[in-house]
Amino acid sequence: MYNEHLEERIRHILNQKKISYHAKKMMGGLTFMVDDKMCIGIVNDELMTRIGPDVYPQALKKKGCKEMMFTGKPMEGYVFVEPHAIDMEEDLEYWVQLCLDFNPLAKSSKKKKK
């Protein structure tokens, strides 16, 4: 399950910025793929952001931001943002833009051979 209202808000921002993307259900939520790379996502009510290691330490100091842990240890370059920290559109836009800024530098995940 994931927050469908947050999905609409993210789609609106990406469409406004004329970003080519596709949404994909994964990791128990929804991920927005940009240039075939995971860019931003939603897990339950939280925003999952791929912001990269350079801005990671500063991002963790922001209100509502926390380490993303899937395997019991933090994934550097990825953070979760709690719902109260993205209530305002400009706050959500800030996080979406951080993800878009990092996207060209992000490595593509390896395609599975069929």
Backbone as JSON Lines, residues from 0, in Angstrom:
{"i":0,"aa":"M","n":[0.84,-1.19,0.0],"ca":[0.0,0.0,0.0],"c":[0.88,1.25,0.0]}
{"i":1,"aa":"Y","n":[0.37,2.25,-0.65],"ca":[1.07,3.53,-0.66],"c":[0.03,4.64,-0.77]}
{"i":2,"aa":"N","n":[0.44,5.82,-0.41],"ca":[-0.44,6.99,-0.38],"c":[-0.71,7.47,-1.82]}
{"i":3,"aa":"E","n":[-1.94,7.27,-2.29],"ca":[-2.29,7.64,-3.67],"c":[-2.38,9.14,-3.87]}
{"i":4,"aa":"H","n":[-2.72,9.87,-2.81],"ca":[-2.73,11.34,-2.92],"c":[-1.31,11.86,-3.14]}
{"i":5,"aa":"L","n":[-0.35,11.28,-2.43],"ca":[1.05,11.67,-2.63],"c":[1.5,11.31,-4.04]}
{"i":6,"aa":"E","n":[1.03,10.18,-4.55],"ca":[1.33,9.8,-5.93],"c":[0.86,10.88,-6.9]}
{"i":7,"aa":"E","n":[-0.37,11.35,-6.73],"ca":[-0.91,12.41,-7.6],"c":[-0.08,13.68,-7.51]}
{"i":8,"aa":"R","n":[0.34,14.03,-6.29],"ca":[1.14,15.25,-6.1],"c":[2.49,15.13,-6.82]}
{"i":9,"aa":"I","n":[3.12,13.96,-6.72],"ca":[4.41,13.77,-7.39],"c":[4.23,13.8,-8.9]}
{"i":10,"aa":"R","n":[3.2,13.11,-9.4],"ca":[2.93,13.12,-10.85],"c":[2.74,14.55,-11.34]}
{"i":11,"aa":"H","n":[2.01,15.35,-10.58],"ca":[1.75,16.74,-10.96],"c":[3.07,17.52,-11.09]}
{"i":12,"aa":"I","n":[3.96,17.35,-10.12],"ca":[5.25,18.05,-10.15],"c":[6.08,17.59,-11.35]}
{"i":13,"aa":"L","n":[6.17,16.28,-11.56],"ca":[6.95,15.76,-12.69],"c":[6.38,16.22,-14.02]}
{"i":14,"aa":"N","n":[5.06,16.23,-14.13],"ca":[4.43,16.69,-15.37],"c":[4.66,18.19,-15.58]}
{"i":15,"aa":"Q","n":[4.57,18.97,-14.52],"ca":[4.84,20.41,-14.63],"c":[6.26,20.67,-15.12]}
{"i":16,"aa":"K","n":[7.2,19.86,-14.65],"ca":[8.61,20.02,-15.04],"c":[8.91,19.34,-16.38]}
{"i":17,"aa":"K","n":[7.88,18.75,-16.98],"ca":[8.01,18.05,-18.26],"c":[9.07,16.95,-18.21]}
{"i":18,"aa":"I","n":[9.05,16.2,-17.12],"ca":[9.97,15.08,-16.92],"c":[9.33,13.81,-17.47]}
{"i":19,"aa":"S","n":[10.07,13.1,-18.28],"ca":[9.6,11.81,-18.79],"c":[9.86,10.76,-17.71]}
{"i":20,"aa":"Y","n":[8.82,10.01,-17.32],"ca":[8.95,9.03,-16.26],"c":[7.94,7.91,-16.46]}
{"i":21,"aa":"H","n":[8.12,6.84,-15.73],"ca":[7.06,5.84,-15.62],"c":[7.05,5.34,-14.18]}
{"i":22,"aa":"A","n":[5.88,4.99,-13.72],"ca":[5.72,4.52,-12.35],"c":[5.75,3.0,-12.35]}
{"i":23,"aa":"K","n":[6.34,2.45,-11.31],"ca":[6.51,1.01,-11.21],"c":[6.29,0.59,-9.76]}
{"i":24,"aa":"K","n":[5.45,-0.42,-9.57],"ca":[5.24,-0.93,-8.22],"c":[6.43,-1.78,-7.83]}
{"i":25,"aa":"M","n":[7.07,-1.42,-6.71],"ca":[8.21,-2.18,-6.21],"c":[8.48,-1.81,-4.76]}
{"i":26,"aa":"M","n":[9.19,-2.67,-4.06],"ca":[9.56,-2.46,-2.66],"c":[8.36,-2.16,-1.78]}
{"i":27,"aa":"G","n":[7.23,-2.76,-2.08],"ca":[6.04,-2.56,-1.28],"c":[5.38,-1.2,-1.47]}
{"i":28,"aa":"G","n":[5.8,-0.5,-2.49],"ca":[5.25,0.83,-2.74],"c":[5.24,1.13,-4.22]}
{"i":29,"aa":"L","n":[5.43,2.39,-4.54],"ca":[5.44,2.86,-5.92],"c":[6.71,3.65,-6.15]}
{"i":30,"aa":"T","n":[7.38,3.37,-7.25],"ca":[8.61,4.07,-7.59],"c":[8.44,4.78,-8.93]}
{"i":31,"aa":"F","n":[8.95,6.0,-9.0],"ca":[8.95,6.75,-10.25],"c":[10.33,6.59,-10.87]}
{"i":32,"aa":"M","n":[10.33,6.04,-12.07],"ca":[11.57,5.79,-12.79],"c":[11.8,6.94,-13.79]}
{"i":33,"aa":"V","n":[12.99,7.51,-13.77],"ca":[13.38,8.56,-14.71],"c":[14.64,8.06,-15.4]}
{"i":34,"aa":"D","n":[14.63,8.03,-16.71],"ca":[15.75,7.48,-17.49],"c":[16.05,6.04,-17.06]}
{"i":35,"aa":"D","n":[15.01,5.28,-16.82],"ca":[15.1,3.87,-16.4],"c":[15.89,3.68,-15.1]}
{"i":36,"aa":"K","n":[15.91,4.71,-14.26],"ca":[16.56,4.62,-12.96],"c":[15.57,5.02,-11.88]}
{"i":37,"aa":"M","n":[15.63,4.32,-10.73],"ca":[14.76,4.69,-9.63],"c":[15.09,6.11,-9.19]}
{"i":38,"aa":"C","n":[14.09,6.97,-9.17],"ca":[14.32,8.38,-8.85],"c":[13.7,8.74,-7.49]}
{"i":39,"aa":"I","n":[12.43,8.47,-7.35],"ca":[11.7,8.84,-6.14],"c":[10.57,7.83,-5.96]}
{"i":40,"aa":"G","n":[10.14,7.65,-4.74],"ca":[9.08,6.67,-4.53],"c":[8.24,6.95,-3.31]}
{"i":41,"aa":"I","n":[7.27,6.08,-3.11],"ca":[6.36,6.18,-1.97],"c":[6.28,4.8,-1.32]}
{"i":42,"aa":"V","n":[6.53,4.75,-0.04],"ca":[6.34,3.53,0.74],"c":[5.41,3.9,1.89]}
{"i":43,"aa":"N","n":[4.23,3.3,1.89],"ca":[3.17,3.66,2.82],"c":[2.85,5.15,2.64]}
{"i":44,"aa":"D","n":[3.1,5.97,3.67],"ca":[2.84,7.41,3.58],"c":[4.12,8.21,3.45]}
{"i":45,"aa":"E","n":[5.25,7.52,3.35],"ca":[6.53,8.23,3.34],"c":[7.08,8.36,1.93]}
{"i":46,"aa":"L","n":[7.8,9.46,1.72],"ca":[8.49,9.69,0.47],"c":[9.85,9.01,0.56]}
{"i":47,"aa":"M","n":[10.17,8.22,-0.44],"ca":[11.47,7.55,-0.52],"c":[12.27,8.31,-1.58]}
{"i":48,"aa":"T","n":[13.4,8.85,-1.17],"ca":[14.15,9.7,-2.09],"c":[15.54,9.15,-2.35]}
{"i":49,"aa":"R","n":[15.94,9.22,-3.6],"ca":[17.3,8.84,-4.01],"c":[18.02,10.15,-4.33]}
{"i":50,"aa":"I","n":[18.77,10.63,-3.35],"ca":[19.36,11.96,-3.46],"c":[20.87,11.95,-3.66]}
{"i":51,"aa":"G","n":[21.49,10.8,-3.46],"ca":[22.92,10.69,-3.66],"c":[23.73,10.97,-2.4]}
{"i":52,"aa":"P","n":[24.97,10.48,-2.37],"ca":[25.79,10.6,-1.17],"c":[26.27,12.02,-0.86]}
{"i":53,"aa":"D","n":[26.33,12.9,-1.86],"ca":[26.86,14.25,-1.61],"c":[25.93,15.09,-0.73]}
{"i":54,"aa":"V","n":[24.63,15.01,-0.95],"ca":[23.69,15.83,-0.15],"c":[23.08,15.04,1.01]}
{"i":55,"aa":"Y","n":[23.4,13.76,1.08],"ca":[22.86,12.88,2.12],"c":[23.04,13.42,3.55]}
{"i":56,"aa":"P","n":[24.27,13.82,3.96],"ca":[24.45,14.29,5.34],"c":[23.61,15.54,5.66]}
{"i":57,"aa":"Q","n":[23.53,16.47,4.72],"ca":[22.74,17.69,4.94],"c":[21.25,17.37,4.98]}
{"i":58,"aa":"A","n":[20.82,16.44,4.14],"ca":[19.41,16.08,4.08],"c":[18.94,15.5,5.41]}
{"i":59,"aa":"L","n":[19.77,14.7,6.05],"ca":[19.38,14.06,7.31],"c":[19.12,15.08,8.42]}
{"i":60,"aa":"K","n":[19.59,16.3,8.25],"ca":[19.37,17.36,9.26],"c":[18.01,18.03,9.07]}
{"i":61,"aa":"K","n":[17.35,17.78,7.94],"ca":[16.07,18.42,7.64],"c":[14.94,17.77,8.44]}
{"i":62,"aa":"K","n":[13.95,18.59,8.73],"ca":[12.76,18.14,9.46],"c":[12.09,16.96,8.76]}
{"i":63,"aa":"G","n":[11.83,15.9,9.51],"ca":[11.1,14.76,8.97],"c":[11.89,13.81,8.1]}
{"i":64,"aa":"C","n":[13.19,14.03,8.0],"ca":[14.03,13.19,7.15],"c":[14.72,12.14,8.02]}
{"i":65,"aa":"K","n":[14.78,10.9,7.52],"ca":[15.44,9.84,8.29],"c":[16.12,8.87,7.34]}
{"i":66,"aa":"E","n":[17.06,8.13,7.89],"ca":[17.79,7.14,7.1],"c":[16.83,6.1,6.54]}
{"i":67,"aa":"M","n":[17.16,5.64,5.35],"ca":[16.38,4.58,4.74],"c":[17.1,3.27,5.03]}
{"i":68,"aa":"M","n":[16.39,2.38,5.7],"ca":[16.98,1.08,6.03],"c":[16.08,-0.03,5.5]}
{"i":69,"aa":"F","n":[16.63,-0.86,4.64],"ca":[15.89,-2.01,4.15],"c":[16.52,-3.31,4.63]}
{"i":70,"aa":"T","n":[17.82,-3.3,4.85],"ca":[18.51,-4.53,5.24],"c":[19.06,-4.42,6.66]}
{"i":71,"aa":"G","n":[18.55,-3.47,7.44],"ca":[19.03,-3.29,8.81],"c":[20.16,-2.29,8.93]}
{"i":72,"aa":"K","n":[20.65,-1.8,7.79],"ca":[21.67,-0.76,7.85],"c":[21.28,0.35,6.88]}
{"i":73,"aa":"P","n":[21.73,1.59,7.16],"ca":[21.33,2.72,6.31],"c":[21.85,2.58,4.88]}
{"i":74,"aa":"M","n":[21.03,3.0,3.95],"ca":[21.44,3.03,2.54],"c":[21.86,4.46,2.23]}
{"i":75,"aa":"E","n":[23.15,4.71,2.19],"ca":[23.64,6.06,1.97],"c":[23.19,6.55,0.6]}
{"i":76,"aa":"G","n":[22.68,7.77,0.59],"ca":[22.2,8.35,-0.65],"c":[20.69,8.23,-0.81]}
{"i":77,"aa":"Y","n":[20.05,7.47,0.09],"ca":[18.6,7.32,0.09],"c":[18.07,7.74,1.45]}
{"i":78,"aa":"V","n":[16.96,8.48,1.47],"ca":[16.32,8.83,2.74],"c":[14.8,8.73,2.61]}
{"i":79,"aa":"F","n":[14.16,8.54,3.75],"ca":[12.72,8.63,3.83],"c":[12.36,10.01,4.37]}
{"i":80,"aa":"V","n":[11.27,10.57,3.87],"ca":[10.76,11.84,4.36],"c":[9.35,11.59,4.87]}
{"i":81,"aa":"E","n":[9.12,11.95,6.13],"ca":[7.84,11.71,6.77],"c":[6.76,12.64,6.22]}
{"i":82,"aa":"P","n":[5.5,12.21,6.27],"ca":[4.4,12.98,5.67],"c":[4.3,14.44,6.13]}
{"i":83,"aa":"H","n":[4.5,14.68,7.43],"ca":[4.36,16.06,7.93],"c":[5.4,17.01,7.33]}
{"i":84,"aa":"A","n":[6.5,16.46,6.84],"ca":[7.58,17.28,6.28],"c":[7.35,17.63,4.81]}
{"i":85,"aa":"I","n":[6.3,17.06,4.2],"ca":[6.01,17.34,2.79],"c":[4.55,17.77,2.6]}
{"i":86,"aa":"D","n":[3.94,18.29,3.68],"ca":[2.57,18.8,3.58],"c":[2.47,19.95,2.58]}
{"i":87,"aa":"M","n":[3.44,20.82,2.62],"ca":[3.44,21.99,1.74],"c":[4.02,21.6,0.38]}
{"i":88,"aa":"E","n":[3.43,22.12,-0.69],"ca":[3.91,21.78,-2.05],"c":[5.37,22.12,-2.24]}
{"i":89,"aa":"E","n":[5.8,23.29,-1.71],"ca":[7.21,23.67,-1.92],"c":[8.16,22.7,-1.23]}
{"i":90,"aa":"D","n":[7.73,22.1,-0.12],"ca":[8.58,21.1,0.54],"c":[8.68,19.83,-0.3]}
{"i":91,"aa":"L","n":[7.56,19.37,-0.84],"ca":[7.58,18.2,-1.71],"c":[8.41,18.49,-2.96]}
{"i":92,"aa":"E","n":[8.23,19.67,-3.54],"ca":[8.99,20.04,-4.73],"c":[10.49,20.04,-4.45]}
{"i":93,"aa":"Y","n":[10.89,20.48,-3.25],"ca":[12.3,20.49,-2.86],"c":[12.89,19.08,-2.96]}
{"i":94,"aa":"W","n":[12.19,18.09,-2.37],"ca":[12.68,16.72,-2.37],"c":[12.66,16.12,-3.77]}
{"i":95,"aa":"V","n":[11.61,16.39,-4.53],"ca":[11.55,15.88,-5.91],"c":[12.72,16.43,-6.71]}
{"i":96,"aa":"Q","n":[13.0,17.72,-6.54],"ca":[14.1,18.34,-7.29],"c":[15.45,17.75,-6.89]}
{"i":97,"aa":"L","n":[15.65,17.48,-5.6],"ca":[16.91,16.83,-5.17],"c":[17.09,15.5,-5.9]}
{"i":98,"aa":"C","n":[16.01,14.74,-6.0],"ca":[16.07,13.45,-6.69],"c":[16.36,13.62,-8.18]}
{"i":99,"aa":"L","n":[15.71,14.6,-8.79],"ca":[15.94,14.86,-10.22],"c":[17.36,15.34,-10.46]}
{"i":100,"aa":"D","n":[17.91,16.13,-9.53],"ca":[19.29,16.62,-9.68],"c":[20.28,15.46,-9.63]}
{"i":101,"aa":"F","n":[20.01,14.47,-8.78],"ca":[20.93,13.35,-8.66],"c":[20.75,12.33,-9.79]}
{"i":102,"aa":"N","n":[19.57,12.24,-10.35],"ca":[19.25,11.19,-11.31],"c":[20.27,11.02,-12.44]}
{"i":103,"aa":"P","n":[20.77,12.09,-13.07],"ca":[21.75,11.88,-14.15],"c":[23.04,11.22,-13.66]}
{"i":104,"aa":"L","n":[23.35,11.35,-12.36],"ca":[24.57,10.76,-11.79],"c":[24.35,9.34,-11.29]}
{"i":105,"aa":"A","n":[23.1,8.97,-11.11],"ca":[22.77,7.65,-10.54],"c":[23.09,6.54,-11.52]}
{"i":106,"aa":"K","n":[23.49,5.42,-10.95],"ca":[23.76,4.25,-11.78],"c":[22.44,3.55,-12.08]}
{"i":107,"aa":"S","n":[22.31,3.03,-13.28],"ca":[21.13,2.23,-13.63],"c":[21.23,0.89,-12.93]}
{"i":108,"aa":"S","n":[20.08,0.37,-12.56],"ca":[20.1,-0.99,-12.02],"c":[20.29,-1.94,-13.18]}
{"i":109,"aa":"K","n":[20.92,-3.04,-12.9],"ca":[21.17,-4.02,-13.97],"c":[19.86,-4.63,-14.42]}
{"i":110,"aa":"K","n":[19.68,-4.72,-15.71],"ca":[18.48,-5.34,-16.28],"c":[18.61,-6.86,-16.13]}
{"i":111,"aa":"K","n":[17.52,-7.47,-15.74],"ca":[17.5,-8.94,-15.63],"c":[17.38,-9.55,-17.01]}
{"i":112,"aa":"K","n":[18.18,-10.57,-17.24],"ca":[18.1,-11.27,-18.54],"c":[16.93,-12.21,-18.52]}
{"i":113,"aa":"K","n":[16.24,-12.27,-19.63],"ca":[15.05,-13.14,-19.72],"c":[15.42,-14.45,-20.37]}
